[in-house]
Amino acid sequence: MKKIPSKPYLSLVFFFLYLKIWFIEVLVAQNTATIPVNVGVVLDLEFLDANIGLTCINMALSDFYATHGDYKTRLVLTTRDSRNDVVGAAAAALDLIKNVEVQALIGPTTSMQANFVIELGEKAQVPIISFSASSPSLTSIRSSYFFRATHDDSAQVNAISALFQAFGWREAVPIYIDNEYGQGVIPYLTDALQAVDARVPYRSVISPSATDDQIVAELYKLMTMQTRVFIVHMFSSLGARVFSKAKEIGMMSGGYVWIMTDGLTAEFLSSPNASITNTMQGALGVKPYVPRTKDLETFRIRWKRKFQQDNPDLDDAGLNIFGLWAYDAATALALAVEKAGTGNLGFQKENVTSNSSTDLSALGVSLNGPNLVQALSNITFKGLTGDYLFDNGQLRSSAFQIMNVNGNGGRTIGFWTQTEGIVKTLNSKNHMTTNSGSNSDLSTVIWPGDTTSVPKGWEIPTNGKKLRIGVPMKDGFSEFVKVTRDPSSNTTTVTGYSIDVFDSVVKALPYALPYEYIPFAKPDGEPAGTYNDLIYQVYLKNFDAVVGDTTIVYNRSQYVDFTLPYTERGVSMIVPIVDSNSKNAWVFLRPLTWDLWVTSFWERVVSNWSRAVVIIWCFVVLILTQSYTASLASLLTVQQLQPTVTDVHELINKGEYVGYQEGSFVLGILLDLGFDKSKLIVYNSTEQCDDLLSKGSGNGGIAAAFDGVPYMRLFLSKYCSKYAMIDPIFKTDGFGFVFPKGSPLVPDVSRAVLNITEGDKMKEIENAWFGKQSRCPNSSPQVTSSSLSLKSFLGLFLIAGGASLLALITFMLMFVYKERKMLSPLEPRISIWRKAQNFFRIFIQRDLKSHTFRKSEMNDRNGSRLPGMGGPSPSSYSVRADFFPGDADPSSTVSVDSSPDRQPSKEVVINIDQLTNPNQERVAAFEVEHDRNGLSHDTINRNKRNGGEKHMGHRNESER
């Protein structure tokens, strides 16, 4: 507020002036039979705003009673100067209530003064009406006797936050006075900014008694920060000094944004002063919107004339919003007093013995107070500021006007309303004409530095400090981030996929961004902590950002902000793959189901009709045969690889061992899913993960590995033929860059990330780091052809071999059973080997009824040979049986046959091959044959004794 120069005679002038006015009012009241009603006024009369308000109050009562001459009541003002002191304001109010017995109080000027005065009004039941105490903290007193005839400072914070949303600013530093007025609005302002994703990284508090050097020191401190958007909320006297020093040190140049709250805007732009406005060119400000009306313009002219008459030394003053509120507040009080009546204008006082004028115990209670409060709460009228009414003791706020300081004043660039937001113009009904919530709804703004380019709201500090970017230290997965130390030069090199992406993103920014990579490591080069520890360093302000394979998850976002992801999203599971079309011995049965096997080949033909059906069925069988052939060919030649496990809960139920990367957030996910911590195994590299998966669960290895999709893609690029990736089992974002909460870099870097990922640059980076190992087009199960092997048909060979072996065994058993006598003891002198030879000779001749045997026998009897044979079969001879005396007719012959159903014939056939001793061998053969024909050993021996000589002679003759 502008302070009036102190002059000795000024108080005396005011005293006589008010005394004159009071006598005139009393005289008028007596002449018109009106009832005077005492009203107190407590203002800081050394400030310009207070004097502007006092003039408006007097003009309001004069204008009101001039148009309401029939009213019975007349307000009689008693003014006290609080002298810019809280205690002085309280003492003045106490004096007016106790000694003058005022029915209401207008004032005090400041919120700190109002804090005390409101308590007095509550105790005495005297309504307090302030047109300038705007601190939101006063509402917390919750006094029904306090009426705020001005806008609550919290009403403007949404208008200010709308500017941040329109221009895309993400940070702001409030610069406010260190008192009740300044501190009261900050919580509301911070909440409003957070609602539009803007934050307050720092608060600049300036004492009301700060020197110029202290102000400059604070401004230099602000220059070292990144934030370039400042919101100034203080008294006009201190605000003018702040802007003056800011211009001196270069803070009113391009790139800076200055926003004034309604108090400063109304003060500086209502009655512009060139010396002040020149220091704040390009600044923005908000102030309550007051519709331009004919009555208002007429009043401005009248007020100017009246104020100059009352204050001839203040010729540069201009009517502001506080004066208009003072005018309407006085009008509202005059209406309420008339409506409340004059039946109980006295005070009820307690019995006290003290004569002190400030003794609180002597403070009475207004009998008319409750009625006056009720009347004020229901007052509505059309005032100079528009529709005037109180809502729970608060003046209902209207639209706000957005101003831009240019030249020797300000110009309107837009409006803001509670229901419509930012609009460019308002029609007669205060409704919007255009609105999209962006800066396009504002007229062109001329910013500090005389530029129309919208400042981005932050800059690299003027001291040239580089951004300290932390990078993780790790042993495996070095394709993403790799830190290499050179002991000879004591330098560190950081490379990797994530590093290249960030470098490309920074190059895509529309401005320079100096930075340096700092490994998150201990002095010995070992990792200093987990990824969560690294990210938390940004929250602690030890790092300005983190670049690396950092996954975006919720718990981390509570402490830092992430850019948009630059990789795929989610956590996946890697498991070994097997061929689902296993080439086992029975694969040939798989093309058809068992019911189809039975249905296709089970058919009885019992009639001609059935044969007709069979003809049709043959076509069905033909189709089935072709289908069987195709299906079997596919099963034998196509390799369909499938994962061993597809459900994570199956792993949990079976108690399988699974793996995760060391230091990864995946550990928490696995524990939340229900895995036993003892079943979790850590791996550090793709090679170690492959080794664990190859061993398998229970053999010192794992059944599955869990990690982010980018890691799994890298793993599969090396081992795609052995493993498959299951669809993400947990939804997370991909890798993102980390910045402090609310950092203005986040939106710019995110846009640059989109620019890089949507272009060819990202493909170049991926090929540079992963292209050499990308032998797998994707991680889906693979289909390949395979060669046939013995194993593919082993089942068929087993069936065929088994059937042949079973037939052979059955035949041999039957043959042995039929020829069992041949193997029984015939002559002890005959060796087992000789018996075996004779047995096999019989086995060779077992099928005399076969087609080949009969043809050979027929040819021999006819004296002809089979083609290709040199003579009669050496295994067949005709032996005469007349050398058995008395056994048979000498002329007859006996046919010996090894067949089980053989019949006697005239010729005995004996198989003799390569006899070394003809006589001995023939006798042996003879014995064998006769033994087979049922001759006993005794008969043979008797024939030997009785006719051996004859027998031998006969044999010799026969041989000849």
Summary of the structure (lengths in Angstrom):
residues: 960
radius of gyration: 57.7
end to end distance: 164.8
largest distance: 196.7
contacts: 2993
relative contact order: 0.06
helix: 44%
strand: 18%
